[in-house]
Amino acid sequence: MKTKTLITFLILIAFFGCSSDDVNLPDCFQNFIDFVNDRPPHGATIDKVIYKEKILFAFNSGLPDVPVAYEDEKCQNFCSSGGLLGETNCPDDFFENLVFVEIVWTDPR
């Protein structure tokens, strides 16, 4: 019985514990969220990552033709990667040294 209660509790936390209203994102992140909301849902996220002790946010629209943009906490572009042609302007060692921290926003649709 305890196991079922624990599993139910964890599922409830997973579904209701995190919402975009709880996240304190910089104001300029709203532009990305507005971009996402103007399109059909594709699993867009904003992820917090670290590259060589630098905190970045990965803006992933979920659209295959739109590159993932990596920006700092002041919304300054650091680099981008992917998109239709799969091009990148990120440092050569970027992905080898990139550490995922958490998802800070996800498209709730």
C-alpha positions in Angstrom: 0.0 0.0 0.0 2.8 2.4 0.8 4.4 1.8 -2.6 1.1 2.7 -4.4 0.8 5.8 -2.3 4.3 6.8 -3.0 4.0 6.2 -6.8 0.7 8.2 -6.9 2.4 11.1 -5.0 5.3 11.1 -7.4 3.0 11.1 -10.4 1.1 14.1 -8.9 4.3 16.0 -8.3 5.4 15.3 -11.9 2.2 16.6 -13.3 1.4 19.5 -11.0 4.7 20.4 -9.3 6.2 22.4 -12.1 4.5 25.0 -14.2 5.7 28.0 -16.2 4.0 30.2 -13.6 6.5 29.0 -10.9 9.6 29.8 -13.0 11.3 33.2 -12.6 12.6 33.6 -16.2 14.2 36.9 -17.3 11.6 39.1 -19.0 13.2 38.8 -22.5 12.5 35.0 -22.4 8.9 35.9 -23.0 9.7 36.6 -26.7 10.6 32.9 -27.1 7.5 31.8 -25.3 5.4 34.0 -27.5 7.1 32.6 -30.6 6.3 29.1 -29.4 2.7 29.9 -28.5 2.1 31.3 -32.0 2.7 27.8 -33.5 1.3 24.4 -33.0 2.9 22.5 -30.1 6.2 20.7 -30.9 7.6 20.1 -27.4 9.4 23.4 -27.0 11.6 23.9 -23.9 14.0 26.3 -22.3 16.8 24.3 -20.6 19.3 25.5 -18.1 22.8 24.3 -19.0 26.4 25.0 -18.0 29.3 25.3 -20.3 32.7 25.7 -18.6 31.1 27.3 -15.5 29.0 29.7 -17.6 25.2 29.4 -17.1 23.3 29.3 -20.3 19.8 28.7 -21.4 19.0 26.5 -24.4 15.9 27.7 -26.4 14.6 24.7 -28.2 11.5 25.4 -30.3 11.1 21.7 -31.2 10.9 22.8 -34.8 13.4 21.0 -37.0 14.2 24.0 -39.1 14.9 26.3 -36.2 18.3 26.1 -34.5 18.6 25.8 -30.7 19.8 29.2 -29.4 22.1 29.3 -26.3 21.8 32.5 -24.4 23.1 33.8 -21.0 21.0 35.1 -18.1 21.0 38.6 -19.7 19.7 37.1 -23.0 22.9 37.7 -24.8 23.4 35.2 -27.6 26.3 32.7 -26.9 25.8 30.4 -29.9 23.3 28.4 -31.8 23.2 24.9 -33.3 21.0 22.7 -35.5 18.2 23.8 -37.7 17.5 22.7 -41.3 21.2 22.6 -42.3 22.5 21.5 -38.9 25.0 24.4 -38.7 26.6 25.5 -35.5 28.6 28.6 -34.4 29.3 27.1 -31.0 32.9 26.5 -29.8 34.4 23.2 -31.0 34.3 21.7 -27.5 30.9 23.0 -26.6 28.8 19.8 -26.6 31.6 17.8 -25.0 31.6 20.3 -22.0 27.9 21.1 -21.9 26.1 20.0 -18.7 22.4 19.8 -18.5 21.0 21.3 -15.2 17.2 21.4 -15.6 14.2 22.2 -17.7 13.1 25.7 -16.6 10.1 26.0 -19.0 8.2 23.6 -21.2 5.4 24.2 -23.6 2.3 23.2 -21.5 0.1 22.4 -24.4 
